[in-house]
């Protein structure tokens, strides 16, 4: 199928000049799906011609799971994605089958710009050009489309009032929360692995890393165009909007959602550990469970150090989750270490928990809401150990 499409594109590019007035270029915005990777939606470009009878979708969101290095490269932040091309009917059917909404913005572009844009998409879709390095926030399916349109209309006084209409300051993390419940396992993983970079305030145009915000951005865009009488007109970029597939969102019971949330699970776990430890301080099994917390925080700390210093995940830098997930917490399990050193280290850990509160209040970094029961339990555990080593 891919070979057929590429062959078709080759012959298509040879006849573009003659048929440029026949193009219809539109942006497709796909709604969120059920999985974590589909939570943010998707964007693609549709190009169609009535006389040549083609209807294609150029999709900057293709990745190859079968690549033996895919998962190792993903962990290292070496995210190689591709520009894929498919027939619109196949593209539409796949998203409808997955109960995803589809809406289309038909663009009002001069014929010569349609030709240039399609030519560029065809060139970029060739096997030697189709690959690119994906970035969650700066180079994804939405931002690439925005950049292509900006570049195409640069000489036509392209502008928009999107930034003026969206004066509220956002951060990448707050925008993520708009698509993923902050009290969810997916949000917990993101909040632990990504650092303070995504808590910085961003310009309104940066919101377009999300397809829904690209949709709004394009709706507020316009450009200057000279007609045959050389009269300059201000033209809205979006000609009209069509809803190809509407989906009714099923609202889940708030009670059921909370019962499976990490906050509820952590409250149960750490309350149980606190009560068991308080009543049975000498119980070896309980003591082992408490020690496992130090091992777990050490493992998480090592992961965060790896993501920060040994991968290309720039958003994993300056991650203050290391204040509670210290890679060296395992030293609390080593008996040969001097008790005075352990007490000093435990006091440092308590200070770190105070710094977490300060960072959270001042907005340096937002910590996932489900981690606060853990913070309270760690404070209790550190105070308990300080008292134990002081008496010993």
N, C-alpha and C positions, 0 to 999 in steps of 0.2 A: 504494500500500500504506500509506504514512504517513497519507494522508487517511482511509482506512478505519479505521485504528487510532484516530486522534484522534476521529473520529465515534463510534466504539465507546466510547471513554473518556468522552465527554460524557454518553452515556446511562447508562453504568455509574455515574458519580458521583452521578446522581440516585437510584439505587436501593441505594446502599451501606448506608444505615442498616438497612434491612430484612434485608440479607443478611450483616451483619458477622460473625455467628457461623460463617459458611461459609468464611471466608478461610483460606488456608494461605500464610504468608509465609516465605520462605527466602532464604538468601544462597548465591549460586553462586560458587565459587572455581575459576578456570581456571588450569591449569598453564602453565608457560613454553612458548614456541614457538621456532622455529628462527632468527628474525630478532632483531636487537638490540632493536627496539622491543617485541618480545613476550617478552623474556627474564625480565621481572619478573612475568608472570602478569596476571590480571585479576579483578575482582570485579563482581558485579551483583546486583540484587534480583529475585526471582521472586515474583509474586503470582498466585494461582489460586483459582478457585471452581468447585465441582462443579455447583451448581444453575444458575449463570449460564453455565457452560461456557466460561470464559475461562482462559487460561494465558499470562500476559505477563511479559516481562523488562524491567526498567527499568535502563538501562545508561548510567552516567556516564562514558562513554569514547568518545564519537562526535566525530569532527572531519571537516571537509569539505576534501578535497584539491583539489576543483575551484574553491575560492575563489581568485580571482586574487591576493589578498593573503596567502594562507596561509603561503607560504614566507618572505616578507619579515617578516610578523608573528612567525613562529616564531623567526627569527634575532634579532629585537628583544626576544624574551621576552614578547610579547603573545599568549599562547596561549589562543585561544578554543575551548573544547570545548562539547559539548552533552549533555543527557540524552536518550538515544534510547529508543524503545519498540519492541519486536518480539515476535512470537509465540515462545513457548518452543521449539517444535519447529524453527523456523528458526534460532534462536540456537544450540541444541544441535547441529544438523546442521553448521553452519558451523565450529564448533570441532572436532567429530569429524573432519570432512573434512581439517582441518589437523593432525590427530594431537595434539590438546591434551586433557589430562585435565580432567574436570569432577567436582567434588564439591559436595554440597549440604548445608547446615545448616538444618534445619527449625526455625523459632523457636517457642518456647512463649510466646505473648503473649496477654494478655486481649483479648477481642473488641473492646472499645472502642478499644484501642490499634491493633489491626489496621486498623480503620476509619480512624482518624486518619492512620496511616502511609500507607495507600493513597491517601487523599484528598490528602495532601501530595504524593505522587509524581505523581498525576494533574495537580495544579495546577502543579508544577514542570516537567512535560513539555509544557505548552502552548507554542506557538511564541514567545510574548513572554517566557516565563520559562525556557526550556530552556537558554539559553546561560550559561556561567560561565567564569571565568578559571582556567585550569588551573595548578597548581604541582606540580612533581615530588614534593615531599616533604610539603606541607601541605594540598593541595587537589586530590586525585586520586580515582580511582574507588573506592579503599579508604577513604581518610580521610573522604570525604563520607558513605559508608554508616555508618561508625562514629559520626560526629557526629549523623546522623539517629536512630540507635538510642539514643544517649546522651540526646538531647533528648526523645525519646518516653518514656523511662523515668525521667526526672529525678525526678518526683513519687512514684516507687515505690521509692525507696531503692536505685536502681541502683548496683551496685558490681561489682568483680571482683578476683580475686587474681592477675591477670596480672603486675603490677609486682613483687609479692612473689615470684612464682615465677621471674621473670627478672631477677635482681639484677645480672647481668653488664652492664657498661657497654659500649654500642655507639656507633659513629659511623655516619653515613649512608654513608660510603665503605666501611666494613667490611661493611655490609649489602649494598651493591652488589656487593662481591666474592663474596658468597654466591651470587649469581645469574649473575655474569659472571666468567669466569676473568681474574684480574689480569694474566696474560700473554696478552692478546688485543688485537686492534686496536680493538674497541669500548671496552674498558677503558682503553686508551691515550688515545683521544679524550676520554673522560669525565675522566680524571685530568689531562689538560692543560688542559681548558677550565674545570673547576670548581675553585674555590679552597679555602682552609683552612676555610671555613664548614662543609664536610661532614666535616671531621675532628674537630669538637667532639663531646664525649660528649653523648648524648641520653638522655632518660628512656625507660624501656621502652615506654611507650604510643606514643611516636613511631615505634616499629618498624612500626606498622600502616600505614605508607605502602606496605608490601608486602602483597599479598593473602594470602600464606601466614601472615603474622603477624597479620593481621586474623582469619583463621580460628582461630588459637590464642587470640587475645584474646576472641573471642565464646564459645569453649568454656569459658573461665574466668569468664564473666559470670553474674551472678544478680541477682534483684530481689525485693522484698517485695510480697506480694499478699494482700489481705484477701478471704476467701471469704464466702459468705452468712452464716455464723455469726460474721463479723467477726474471725475468727481469722487472724492474720498468719502467712503461710507464706513461707519462702525458696524461690524457684523458679529453677531453672537456665534460662538464656535459650535454650540449644540443646536442643531436644527429642530430636532424633536426627540422625544423619549418614548420607547415602546417597552411594554412589559411582556416578555416572551413566556415566562413561567412564574406564576405567583405561588408562594408557599405559605401556608398558615403555620406559624410557630406553635408548637405544643408546649404549654406552660407546665412545668413540673411542680409538684407540691413542694412548697418551701420546707415543710417538715421533713419530707423524705430526702430532699437534697442535703439538708443539714445533718441528718443521721449518717450519711455516707461521706461527709466532708472531713478534711484533715483536722480542722479545729475541734470538732466533736470527738474524733478518734483520739487526738492528743490529750484532750481534757480527761477522757476516761483512763488512758494509759498512765498519765503522770499523776493523776489523783490517786489511782490504785497503788502506784509505787510509793507515793508519799505516805499513804495510810498504812500499807504493809510494813514499810520501813520504820514508821513511828511506833508501831506496836511490837514489831519483832526485829529489834536492832541487831541481834546476834544470829539471825537466820542466815545460813551460808548461801542458800538459793537466792534470797532477796539481795544479799550483798553482791552476788555474781551478776544479777540483773542490773544493779546500779553501776557496777563497773563496766558493763557492756555499753552504757551511755557514753563513757569516756572513749571507748574504742570507736563507737559510731561517729562521734564528733571529730575524732582524729582522721578517720577515713574520709569524711566529707571535706575536712580541711585540706587534705592532700589533693582531693579532686579539684577544689577551688584554686589551689596553687598551680596545678597542672593547666587548668583552663586559662589562668591569667598569664603565666609565663611561658608556656610551652605549646600554645596553639595560636591560631590566627583569629580567634574570637575576641575582637577588640572590646566588645561590650562586657566581657567577663573581667576586665581590669578594674582595679580599685574596688574590690568586692569586700564590703565590711561585714559580711557574714562570717568572715574569718575571726571576728571578735568573739563569737561563740563556738565556732567550729575550728578550733586551733589544731593544726597538724601535730602538735607535740603534747596533746592532752594525755597521750598514753603513758607519760612519765608518772602520772598519778598511780599507775599500777605497778611501778617498779619499786620493790621494797628496799633496795640498796641505797636509794637516794636519801640524803639527809632530810630529816623531818622539817628542819628550819627552812630548807630550800623549798620543800613542798608547800609549807605555809605561805611563804612569800609568793609562790606561783599562784596559789589559790586566791590570795588577795588581789593579784594582778587580774585573774579571771573575773573576780567580782567587779573590779574597776572597768573591765571590758563590757560587762553587762550594763553598767551605768552609761558608758559611752554609746551603747546601742540605743538607749533611750534618748540621749542627746541628739544623735544622728537622725533618729526618727522624727523628733520634735522639730528640729531645724530644717528637715527636708534634704539632708545630705544623701540619705538613702532610705528607701521605704522597705521595711521588713514584712514578710508575709504575716498576716494576722494569725495564722494557725501556729506560728512559732512562739507566741507569747506564753502559752502554758509551759513550753520547754524552758523558756528563759526563767520563769518563776521556779521551776523545779531545779534548774541548775544552780540558781542562787541559794536555794535551800540546801542542796547537796554540798556546795562549796563551804557554806557556813558550818554544816555538820562536820565536814572533814577537818576544817580549821580547829573546831572544838576538840575533835578526837585527837589530832596530832599535838595540840597544846597540852593535853593531859598526859599523853604518853611519855 
